[in-house]
Amino acid sequence: MPIHTQNYRHWEGTLKTHSRTRWWIIAKAELKMLAQRKFVRLIVALPPLIYVFVHAILIYIVNQVPGIDFGFNVDSGFFQNFIFRIAPIPSTFLVALVAIFGGSGLIATDLKNNALSLYLSKPISWMDYLVGKFAVIGILLGCFTLIPGLLLFLEQSLLAGTSFLKDNYWIPFSIIAYSVIIILSTSLLMLLFSSLTTNSRYAIIGFSAVWFGSPVIYEVIKAIARTSKVALVSIWANYDLLGTAIFGGSPDYSVHWVWALLTQIALIALCLFVLHRRIRAVEVVK
């Protein structure tokens, strides 16, 4: 008797596709792979964890130990500095650290192994693929900026009393807005360079050149022109301008924050355009 009559039967069911969760399958798989790499897990998790823990201790000491003056208050500026500010250098380096080790190989590795065409051969659109990869860096950066920022605000509210919460009830919204801006543009920028090469090292070089090189270029042009109106060439200065506007601080640049917002929108649009072209190119070929 033929084999197909004994064991093989045509599947007569219906395939249920959940378009809203397709991206999560990709994100979950990438997060699991990152978690299995001890070096990446150590680099991405340990320094940010120490950074958050130090800020938590500072908040406790300021509220519970009298007579100690650190030269700052736990106010809106404190939370802006925690999330991202040029003055405390660790925040700028830690954001880059998480983005580089968490996302440099997300698309580059797929291009190297021809896995992108395999992804798109499934019932997955280019948008599902992009959102899934973006979610990996977004979740990692959110665990460093958004979630700790809200937890630190909660700690300060519990230790300082209701008066602090009444006067600063708007800070959580600022934390969310500022974190979203940083997560969105930084993640897309990292994915942009990852999509331009099949080697994650080149993606790291390209991202680092923009991330660390643009502030240097700004300082050079500022020294020549003797004005801070050229701050838009620095990605750090753009974040600083937007953060100062969101948290109600005093700007350090003679540029309105609206121009920084437009610059970020343009950067995000450029990243999406290039990513769309790179991913759709593989989708069309297949």
Residue frames as qw, qx, qy, qz and C-alpha x, y, z in Angstrom:
[[0.000, 0.889, 0.458, 0.000, 0.00, 0.00, 0.00],
 [0.379, 0.619, -0.057, 0.686, 1.42, 3.48, -0.84],
 [0.376, -0.146, -0.511, 0.759, 2.86, 5.44, 2.04],
 [0.136, -0.159, -0.001, -0.978, 0.63, 8.47, 1.48],
 [0.614, -0.363, -0.472, -0.518, -2.49, 6.39, 2.11],
 [0.691, -0.314, -0.590, 0.276, -1.18, 5.26, 5.47],
 [0.497, -0.441, -0.327, 0.672, 0.44, 8.25, 7.15],
 [0.157, -0.137, 0.128, 0.970, 0.20, 11.42, 5.04],
 [0.130, 0.721, 0.680, 0.026, -3.00, 13.39, 4.83],
 [0.199, 0.491, 0.166, 0.831, -3.60, 16.82, 3.39],
 [0.138, -0.311, -0.537, 0.772, -4.15, 19.46, 6.09],
 [0.022, -0.603, -0.640, -0.476, -7.69, 20.82, 5.74],
 [0.299, -0.693, -0.429, 0.497, -7.56, 23.45, 8.48],
 [0.234, 0.898, 0.150, 0.341, -7.39, 27.22, 8.12],
 [0.575, 0.056, -0.265, 0.772, -4.35, 29.33, 8.94],
 [0.240, -0.920, -0.308, -0.007, -5.14, 31.99, 11.51],
 [0.540, 0.265, -0.125, 0.789, -2.74, 34.87, 11.25],
 [0.309, -0.853, -0.325, 0.266, -2.63, 37.52, 13.93],
 [0.498, 0.657, 0.035, 0.564, -1.21, 40.50, 12.13],
 [0.261, -0.894, 0.110, -0.347, -0.96, 42.49, 15.33],
 [0.717, -0.597, 0.360, 0.010, 1.41, 40.00, 16.95],
 [0.889, 0.392, -0.038, 0.231, 3.59, 38.94, 14.04],
 [0.260, 0.787, -0.358, 0.431, 6.26, 41.49, 14.97],
 [0.576, -0.643, 0.399, -0.311, 6.42, 40.15, 18.53],
 [0.990, 0.020, 0.110, 0.087, 7.52, 36.74, 17.28],
 [0.639, 0.576, -0.181, 0.477, 10.58, 38.35, 15.71],
 [0.137, -0.772, 0.332, -0.524, 11.28, 40.56, 18.73],
 [0.821, -0.458, 0.259, -0.222, 10.96, 37.67, 21.18],
 [0.954, 0.172, 0.003, 0.247, 13.33, 35.48, 19.17],
 [0.439, 0.661, -0.247, 0.557, 15.97, 38.23, 18.98],
 [0.397, -0.720, 0.316, -0.474, 15.70, 39.01, 22.70],
 [0.952, -0.257, 0.162, -0.043, 16.19, 35.33, 23.52],
 [0.825, 0.377, -0.094, 0.410, 19.29, 35.19, 21.33],
 [0.122, 0.745, -0.296, 0.585, 20.74, 38.29, 23.01],
 [0.664, -0.602, 0.258, -0.362, 19.99, 36.85, 26.45],
 [0.991, -0.044, 0.042, 0.115, 21.92, 33.69, 25.59],
 [0.618, 0.513, -0.215, 0.556, 25.10, 35.65, 24.81],
 [0.615, -0.583, -0.340, 0.408, 26.80, 36.24, 28.14],
 [0.416, -0.070, 0.044, 0.906, 29.02, 39.07, 26.93],
 [0.109, -0.442, -0.377, -0.807, 26.12, 41.04, 25.46],
 [0.546, -0.656, -0.504, -0.128, 23.99, 40.33, 28.50],
 [0.599, -0.434, -0.258, 0.621, 26.74, 41.63, 30.76],
 [0.273, 0.043, 0.151, 0.949, 27.45, 44.79, 28.73],
 [0.219, -0.470, -0.458, -0.722, 23.82, 45.71, 28.11],
 [0.593, -0.628, -0.476, -0.164, 22.51, 44.97, 31.59],
 [0.667, -0.371, -0.358, 0.538, 25.23, 45.63, 34.18],
 [0.281, 0.053, -0.046, 0.957, 26.34, 49.25, 33.47],
 [0.302, -0.462, -0.303, -0.777, 22.77, 50.59, 33.13],
 [0.681, -0.525, -0.510, -0.030, 21.77, 48.69, 36.27],
 [0.555, -0.248, -0.302, 0.734, 24.60, 50.31, 38.23],
 [0.065, 0.246, 0.145, 0.956, 23.65, 53.71, 36.78],
 [0.495, -0.539, -0.414, -0.541, 20.02, 53.32, 37.93],
 [0.717, -0.444, -0.476, 0.249, 21.04, 51.96, 41.33],
 [0.415, -0.036, -0.200, 0.887, 23.32, 54.95, 41.99],
 [0.183, -0.355, -0.191, -0.897, 20.49, 57.39, 41.23],
 [0.652, -0.516, -0.494, -0.254, 18.14, 55.46, 43.50],
 [0.650, -0.319, -0.406, 0.557, 20.68, 55.70, 46.33],
 [0.199, 0.144, -0.031, 0.969, 21.11, 59.45, 45.72],
 [0.411, -0.493, -0.342, -0.686, 17.37, 60.01, 45.99],
 [0.728, -0.486, -0.479, 0.068, 17.27, 58.05, 49.25],
 [0.554, -0.165, -0.289, 0.763, 20.20, 59.95, 50.78],
 [0.018, 0.313, 0.115, 0.943, 18.84, 63.36, 49.76],
 [0.538, -0.500, -0.312, -0.603, 15.51, 62.61, 51.45],
 [0.835, -0.446, -0.320, -0.027, 16.57, 60.54, 54.44],
 [0.712, -0.208, -0.194, 0.642, 20.03, 61.79, 55.46],
 [0.013, -0.988, -0.152, -0.024, 19.99, 65.42, 56.65],
 [0.378, -0.820, 0.279, 0.327, 22.99, 67.70, 56.39],
 [0.584, -0.086, 0.607, 0.532, 24.37, 66.25, 53.16],
 [0.373, 0.785, 0.030, -0.493, 24.48, 68.62, 50.21],
 [0.718, 0.120, 0.556, 0.401, 25.17, 67.10, 46.79],
 [0.087, -0.361, 0.276, 0.886, 24.75, 70.42, 45.00],
 [0.277, -0.109, -0.641, -0.708, 21.53, 69.43, 43.25],
 [0.533, 0.050, 0.480, -0.695, 17.84, 68.92, 43.98],
 [0.244, 0.194, 0.932, 0.183, 15.65, 66.03, 42.92],
 [0.383, 0.572, 0.197, -0.698, 13.52, 68.05, 40.51],
 [0.775, 0.586, 0.156, -0.182, 12.65, 67.98, 36.84],
 [0.311, 0.799, -0.512, -0.049, 16.28, 68.61, 35.87],
 [0.434, -0.414, 0.792, -0.115, 17.37, 65.58, 37.86],
 [0.757, 0.252, 0.590, -0.120, 15.14, 63.28, 35.80],
 [0.589, 0.792, -0.109, -0.116, 16.21, 64.92, 32.56],
 [0.002, 0.733, -0.681, 0.013, 19.85, 64.35, 33.51],
 [0.623, -0.173, 0.751, -0.133, 19.08, 60.74, 34.35],
 [0.789, 0.475, 0.375, -0.109, 17.48, 59.95, 31.00],
 [0.701, 0.353, 0.216, 0.580, 19.86, 61.87, 28.75],
 [0.052, -0.995, 0.012, 0.088, 21.97, 64.97, 29.21],
 [0.641, 0.612, -0.298, 0.355, 25.38, 66.00, 27.91],
 [0.219, -0.769, 0.430, -0.420, 26.53, 67.14, 31.35],
 [0.696, -0.359, 0.607, -0.133, 26.46, 63.67, 32.98],
 [0.292, 0.510, -0.701, -0.404, 28.53, 61.91, 30.33],
 [0.261, -0.068, 0.960, -0.077, 27.56, 58.34, 31.43],
 [0.580, 0.466, 0.496, -0.448, 24.01, 58.73, 30.10],
 [0.512, 0.686, -0.292, -0.426, 25.19, 59.48, 26.55],
 [0.140, 0.452, -0.875, -0.104, 27.60, 56.54, 26.57],
 [0.370, 0.048, 0.878, -0.299, 25.13, 54.10, 28.13],
 [0.651, 0.534, 0.228, -0.489, 22.42, 54.85, 25.58],
 [0.471, 0.636, -0.543, -0.281, 24.96, 54.20, 22.81],
 [0.111, -0.333, 0.929, -0.115, 26.17, 51.05, 24.58],
 [0.562, 0.238, 0.696, -0.380, 22.69, 49.57, 24.75],
 [0.639, 0.643, -0.001, -0.423, 21.92, 50.50, 21.13],
 [0.295, 0.636, -0.686, -0.195, 25.21, 49.15, 19.77],
 [0.061, -0.225, 0.966, -0.110, 25.35, 45.80, 21.55],
 [0.488, 0.298, 0.692, -0.441, 21.60, 45.32, 21.37],
 [0.612, 0.654, 0.310, -0.320, 20.96, 46.26, 17.76],
 [0.032, 0.675, -0.540, -0.501, 24.08, 46.39, 15.58],
 [0.057, -0.178, 0.930, 0.318, 23.54, 42.91, 14.20],
 [0.531, 0.330, 0.590, -0.511, 19.75, 42.79, 14.03],
 [0.700, 0.646, 0.079, -0.295, 19.48, 43.36, 10.27],
 [0.192, 0.726, -0.638, -0.172, 23.14, 42.97, 9.27],
 [0.355, -0.230, 0.903, -0.072, 23.21, 39.35, 10.45],
 [0.674, 0.435, 0.531, -0.273, 20.02, 38.56, 8.53],
 [0.518, 0.788, -0.207, -0.260, 21.52, 40.06, 5.37],
 [0.032, -0.607, 0.790, 0.075, 24.74, 38.11, 5.88],
 [0.339, -0.042, 0.935, -0.097, 22.93, 34.79, 6.34],
 [0.266, -0.094, -0.639, -0.715, 20.23, 35.53, 3.71],
 [0.054, -0.347, -0.870, 0.346, 17.66, 35.20, 6.47],
 [0.235, 0.336, 0.144, -0.900, 15.77, 38.35, 5.51],
 [0.460, 0.120, -0.587, -0.655, 14.32, 36.69, 2.41],
 [0.318, -0.174, -0.928, 0.087, 13.33, 33.74, 4.61],
 [0.062, 0.343, 0.551, -0.758, 11.47, 36.09, 6.96],
 [0.366, 0.362, -0.081, -0.853, 9.64, 37.77, 4.10],
 [0.342, 0.038, -0.841, -0.418, 8.72, 34.43, 2.51],
 [0.112, -0.361, -0.862, 0.338, 6.46, 33.87, 5.50],
 [0.072, -0.784, -0.522, -0.327, 3.16, 35.72, 6.05],
 [0.428, -0.653, -0.169, 0.601, 5.18, 38.65, 7.41],
 [0.372, 0.888, 0.153, 0.223, 5.28, 42.10, 5.83],
 [0.530, 0.394, -0.250, 0.709, 8.29, 44.39, 5.76],
 [0.288, -0.657, 0.134, -0.684, 6.57, 46.50, 8.43],
 [0.893, -0.424, -0.067, -0.133, 6.18, 43.49, 10.73],
 [0.842, 0.116, -0.191, 0.491, 9.86, 42.75, 10.27],
 [0.244, 0.544, -0.186, 0.781, 10.92, 46.34, 10.95],
 [0.532, -0.639, 0.063, -0.552, 8.68, 46.73, 14.01],
 [0.947, -0.279, -0.146, 0.062, 9.98, 43.46, 15.41],
 [0.697, 0.204, -0.206, 0.656, 13.61, 44.54, 15.06],
 [0.029, -0.617, 0.102, -0.780, 12.82, 48.01, 16.37],
 [0.723, -0.592, -0.120, -0.337, 11.09, 46.54, 19.40],
 [0.865, -0.105, -0.291, 0.394, 14.30, 44.78, 20.46],
 [0.387, 0.231, -0.211, 0.868, 16.29, 48.02, 20.82],
 [0.320, -0.563, -0.121, -0.752, 13.21, 49.89, 22.02],
 [0.811, -0.501, -0.283, -0.109, 12.61, 47.45, 24.87],
 [0.749, -0.081, -0.269, 0.600, 16.26, 47.52, 25.92],
 [0.183, 0.328, -0.083, 0.923, 16.41, 51.32, 25.88],
 [0.508, -0.580, -0.237, -0.591, 13.04, 51.54, 27.62],
 [0.832, -0.414, -0.334, 0.157, 14.39, 49.38, 30.43],
 [0.586, -0.031, -0.181, 0.789, 17.20, 51.93, 30.81],
 [0.029, 0.193, 0.036, 0.980, 15.27, 55.22, 30.41],
 [0.471, -0.390, -0.332, -0.719, 11.50, 55.02, 30.62],
 [0.759, -0.416, -0.495, -0.078, 10.86, 52.38, 33.27],
 [0.587, -0.200, -0.414, 0.666, 13.68, 53.38, 35.69],
 [0.038, 0.266, -0.005, 0.963, 12.74, 57.05, 35.26],
 [0.568, -0.472, -0.313, -0.597, 9.17, 56.37, 36.35],
 [0.785, -0.351, -0.473, 0.191, 10.34, 54.16, 39.22],
 [0.442, 0.007, -0.295, 0.847, 12.75, 56.86, 40.44],
 [0.233, -0.377, -0.100, -0.891, 9.95, 59.41, 40.33],
 [0.732, -0.456, -0.421, -0.282, 7.79, 57.04, 42.38],
 [0.697, -0.196, -0.443, 0.529, 10.60, 56.63, 44.90],
 [0.181, 0.163, -0.152, 0.958, 11.01, 60.39, 45.21],
 [0.451, -0.439, -0.269, -0.729, 7.25, 60.85, 45.61],
 [0.778, -0.417, -0.469, -0.016, 7.08, 58.27, 48.40],
 [0.628, -0.171, -0.350, 0.674, 10.06, 59.69, 50.27],
 [0.137, 0.150, -0.031, 0.979, 9.34, 63.40, 49.77],
 [0.174, 0.425, 0.650, -0.605, 5.62, 63.25, 50.51],
 [0.367, 0.679, 0.633, 0.058, 2.51, 64.48, 48.76],
 [0.020, 0.874, -0.013, -0.485, 3.81, 68.03, 48.38],
 [0.214, -0.411, 0.672, 0.577, 6.38, 66.91, 45.81],
 [0.295, 0.318, 0.861, 0.266, 3.74, 64.99, 43.86],
 [0.184, 0.836, 0.459, -0.236, 1.38, 67.97, 43.81],
 [0.012, -0.838, 0.216, 0.500, 4.06, 70.32, 42.53],
 [0.017, 0.496, -0.747, -0.443, 5.58, 67.89, 40.03],
 [0.722, 0.231, 0.589, -0.280, 2.66, 65.74, 38.86],
 [0.645, 0.714, -0.077, -0.261, 3.61, 66.51, 35.24],
 [0.128, -0.669, 0.710, 0.178, 7.10, 65.02, 35.41],
 [0.628, 0.017, 0.777, 0.037, 6.01, 61.42, 34.57],
 [0.634, 0.708, 0.298, -0.087, 4.54, 62.69, 31.29],
 [0.174, 0.889, -0.400, -0.137, 7.83, 64.46, 30.55],
 [0.437, -0.417, 0.792, 0.089, 9.74, 61.27, 31.31],
 [0.700, 0.340, 0.628, -0.008, 7.55, 59.33, 28.90],
 [0.499, 0.857, 0.067, -0.107, 7.79, 61.93, 26.13],
 [0.003, -0.830, 0.544, 0.121, 11.56, 62.37, 26.41],
 [0.547, -0.247, 0.797, 0.063, 12.19, 58.63, 26.59],
 [0.713, 0.508, 0.481, -0.054, 10.02, 57.99, 23.52],
 [0.370, 0.900, -0.187, -0.131, 11.94, 60.57, 21.48],
 [0.163, -0.674, 0.716, 0.083, 15.31, 59.08, 22.42],
 [0.635, -0.009, 0.772, -0.029, 14.16, 55.49, 21.93],
 [0.679, 0.643, 0.320, -0.148, 12.53, 56.19, 18.57],
 [0.398, 0.871, -0.278, -0.074, 15.36, 58.08, 16.87],
 [0.242, -0.626, 0.741, 0.010, 18.24, 56.11, 18.43],
 [0.703, 0.052, 0.706, -0.065, 16.72, 52.72, 17.59],
 [0.692, 0.684, 0.221, -0.070, 15.96, 53.68, 14.00],
 [0.177, 0.873, -0.448, -0.077, 19.42, 55.17, 13.54],
 [0.423, -0.421, 0.802, 0.018, 21.03, 51.95, 14.75],
 [0.726, 0.316, 0.608, -0.058, 18.78, 49.88, 12.46],
 [0.484, 0.850, -0.082, -0.193, 19.64, 52.19, 9.56],
 [0.066, 0.727, -0.678, -0.083, 23.35, 51.41, 9.78],
 [0.555, -0.148, 0.814, -0.091, 22.64, 47.75, 10.46],
 [0.727, 0.520, 0.418, -0.163, 20.67, 47.55, 7.20],
 [0.382, 0.864, -0.267, -0.189, 23.48, 49.08, 5.13],
 [0.163, 0.594, -0.787, 0.025, 25.98, 46.29, 5.71],
 [0.892, -0.098, -0.411, -0.159, 26.31, 42.57, 6.27],
 [0.602, 0.067, -0.550, 0.575, 28.92, 43.09, 8.98],
 [0.424, -0.820, -0.385, 0.008, 27.75, 44.31, 12.39],
 [0.575, -0.382, -0.038, 0.723, 31.17, 45.89, 13.02],
 [0.204, 0.250, 0.336, 0.885, 30.62, 48.33, 10.16],
 [0.307, -0.725, -0.499, -0.362, 27.20, 49.12, 11.60],
 [0.586, -0.656, -0.258, 0.399, 28.85, 49.94, 14.93],
 [0.455, -0.116, 0.152, 0.870, 31.42, 52.16, 13.20],
 [0.018, 0.477, 0.453, 0.753, 28.74, 54.07, 11.28],
 [0.442, -0.768, -0.440, -0.145, 26.51, 54.57, 14.32],
 [0.614, -0.537, -0.149, 0.558, 29.44, 55.61, 16.51],
 [0.379, 0.146, 0.239, 0.882, 30.63, 58.08, 13.87],
 [0.179, -0.632, -0.378, -0.653, 27.28, 59.88, 13.99],
 [0.613, -0.691, -0.384, -0.002, 26.70, 59.47, 17.71],
 [0.626, -0.573, -0.028, 0.529, 30.13, 60.57, 18.93],
 [0.486, 0.121, 0.311, 0.808, 31.29, 62.47, 15.86],
 [0.015, 0.756, 0.428, 0.495, 28.43, 64.94, 15.50],
 [0.443, -0.869, -0.161, 0.153, 29.08, 66.55, 18.95],
 [0.608, -0.336, 0.231, 0.681, 32.74, 66.95, 18.03],
 [0.318, 0.426, 0.462, 0.710, 31.82, 68.59, 14.73],
 [0.196, -0.882, -0.376, -0.207, 29.48, 70.91, 16.60],
 [0.552, -0.725, -0.013, 0.413, 32.22, 71.97, 19.00],
 [0.534, -0.051, 0.361, 0.763, 34.58, 72.68, 16.11],
 [0.127, 0.607, 0.476, 0.623, 32.02, 74.73, 14.18],
 [0.371, -0.871, -0.320, 0.017, 30.99, 76.49, 17.38],
 [0.579, -0.530, 0.088, 0.613, 34.59, 77.51, 18.07],
 [0.382, 0.145, 0.435, 0.802, 34.96, 78.85, 14.54],
 [0.070, -0.628, -0.487, -0.603, 31.61, 80.62, 14.28],
 [0.111, 0.045, -0.521, 0.845, 31.53, 81.58, 17.97],
 [0.569, -0.094, 0.039, -0.816, 27.84, 80.82, 18.27],
 [0.322, -0.010, 0.921, -0.218, 25.70, 77.93, 19.50],
 [0.632, 0.402, 0.059, -0.659, 23.18, 78.37, 16.68],
 [0.529, 0.397, -0.695, -0.282, 24.84, 75.46, 14.90],
 [0.420, -0.271, 0.773, -0.390, 23.77, 73.07, 17.66],
 [0.846, 0.245, 0.128, -0.455, 21.47, 71.20, 15.29],
 [0.600, 0.511, -0.611, -0.076, 24.45, 69.35, 13.77],
 [0.042, 0.292, -0.875, 0.384, 24.93, 67.51, 17.08],
 [0.575, -0.323, -0.685, -0.310, 22.54, 64.70, 17.92],
 [0.425, -0.306, -0.638, 0.565, 23.34, 65.20, 21.60],
 [0.014, 0.113, 0.128, -0.985, 22.45, 68.90, 21.40],
 [0.439, -0.211, -0.520, -0.702, 19.16, 68.03, 19.70],
 [0.580, -0.389, -0.713, 0.068, 18.22, 65.73, 22.54],
 [0.329, -0.236, -0.436, 0.804, 19.37, 68.33, 25.05],
 [0.172, -0.062, -0.139, -0.973, 17.22, 71.05, 23.46],
 [0.568, -0.304, -0.575, -0.504, 14.14, 68.85, 23.41],
 [0.572, -0.323, -0.680, 0.325, 14.72, 67.61, 26.95],
 [0.165, -0.120, -0.299, 0.932, 15.10, 71.13, 28.27],
 [0.366, -0.146, -0.270, -0.879, 11.83, 72.14, 26.60],
 [0.635, -0.299, -0.667, -0.250, 9.97, 69.05, 27.86],
 [0.592, -0.383, -0.570, 0.422, 11.21, 69.38, 31.45],
 [0.129, -0.951, -0.231, -0.158, 10.93, 73.16, 31.56],
 [0.678, -0.434, 0.023, 0.593, 14.62, 73.93, 32.02],
 [0.076, 0.889, -0.155, -0.423, 16.83, 76.74, 30.77],
 [0.869, 0.462, 0.075, 0.163, 18.30, 76.11, 27.30],
 [0.571, -0.555, 0.298, 0.526, 22.06, 76.20, 26.81],
 [0.428, 0.136, 0.577, 0.682, 21.80, 76.96, 23.10],
 [0.192, 0.444, 0.038, -0.874, 20.61, 79.95, 21.12],
 [0.257, -0.020, -0.776, -0.576, 18.35, 77.74, 19.01],
 [0.653, -0.118, 0.182, -0.726, 14.63, 77.24, 19.53],
 [0.464, -0.132, 0.865, -0.137, 13.58, 73.73, 20.47],
 [0.740, 0.497, 0.247, -0.380, 11.17, 73.56, 17.52],
 [0.469, 0.694, -0.512, -0.194, 14.13, 73.34, 15.14],
 [0.148, -0.367, 0.908, -0.140, 15.49, 70.41, 17.15],
 [0.644, 0.222, 0.630, -0.373, 12.10, 68.71, 16.90],
 [0.683, 0.651, -0.076, -0.323, 12.02, 69.23, 13.13],
 [0.205, 0.629, -0.747, -0.062, 15.55, 67.84, 12.89],
 [0.375, -0.143, 0.885, -0.236, 14.53, 64.73, 14.79],
 [0.716, 0.442, 0.377, -0.387, 11.46, 64.27, 12.60],
 [0.541, 0.709, -0.381, -0.244, 13.65, 64.57, 9.51],
 [0.033, -0.483, 0.873, -0.066, 16.13, 62.04, 10.94],
 [0.559, 0.090, 0.760, -0.320, 13.34, 59.58, 11.72],
 [0.703, 0.595, 0.116, -0.370, 11.83, 60.05, 8.26],
 [0.350, 0.685, -0.618, -0.162, 15.23, 59.44, 6.62],
 [0.241, -0.293, 0.911, -0.162, 15.78, 56.28, 8.64],
 [0.654, 0.299, 0.595, -0.359, 12.33, 54.92, 7.76],
 [0.615, 0.688, -0.163, -0.350, 12.84, 55.73, 4.08],
 [0.221, 0.587, -0.776, -0.069, 16.19, 53.93, 3.87],
 [0.370, -0.117, 0.882, -0.267, 14.97, 50.97, 5.93],
 [0.708, 0.443, 0.344, -0.429, 11.90, 50.68, 3.73],
 [0.563, 0.680, -0.391, -0.260, 14.04, 50.65, 0.59],
 [0.044, 0.491, -0.868, 0.067, 16.52, 48.13, 1.98],
 [0.467, 0.031, 0.821, -0.327, 13.90, 45.70, 3.27],
 [0.694, 0.538, 0.233, -0.418, 11.55, 46.01, 0.29],
 [0.340, 0.649, -0.612, -0.295, 14.50, 45.40, -2.06],
 [0.107, -0.204, 0.970, -0.075, 14.85, 41.90, -0.63],
 [0.522, 0.332, 0.639, -0.457, 11.08, 41.44, -0.66],
 [0.592, 0.640, -0.120, -0.475, 10.87, 42.35, -4.36],
 [0.210, 0.521, -0.806, -0.188, 13.77, 40.07, -5.30],
 [0.276, -0.038, 0.939, -0.202, 12.25, 37.05, -3.60]]
